[in-house]
């Protein structure tokens, strides 16, 4: 679906976000995660071995809550792999620049991420719930 | 399970929290919620009609993420109803005092909550994941 302009602008600030996925036993899994908007979708990046990655590979349905208790957006959607290898490494580096700056991104890319099996997922949004926005 | 002292102290500050429950179709549901620690459990309060309440009544498994991206605690557990009626109304009022102060709590209790069918759930914790804490 198409995201409204104010939702796009809200997502474009590097905000705290929690991602919910579904465990193999059907219970909920929650993680703190960085994200970035890409058109009308939102991308997240993790390692292929993490529980949330394996969960999304098995059941694409996710929920992402972005913001803080006073003002937030919840996106319900479906996640699919859009990058692996060098491209996914570039994605996590770009997320780190966005959230923590160039120096931290360079350091973590070198020390941690370059040896990992990174994966980028893009979330196609099915539903948007907003809270704390001005009425328009 | 028994919560460590530093986890108890962390939960005792009124922090932002996201609650994940499971929808009837097996997809994840995410909500921003107030909570309070009660012994080794954590209580949350909502209305009986809300999706998250109906979800917890059907499938007790929840995940609660408390804090911010720099320092947070994730609790995986099972939710059960521990109060309804006047007792549950007193609980949401106490949460509001904790988060927003006495004046806001009194106003919202009068204007909103007193006409609702409130329910308090207590979450028995199965697992704790912590991030950003000092090594002890």
Interface residues (C-beta under 8 A of the other chain):
Chain A: X16 X18 X20 X21 X22 X26 X27 X28 X29 X30 X31 X32 X59 X61 X62 X63 X64 X65 X68 X69 X72 X74 X76 X131
Chain B: X16 X18 X20 X21 X22 X26 X27 X28 X29 X30 X31 X32 X59 X61 X62 X63 X64 X65 X68 X69 X72 X74 X76 X131
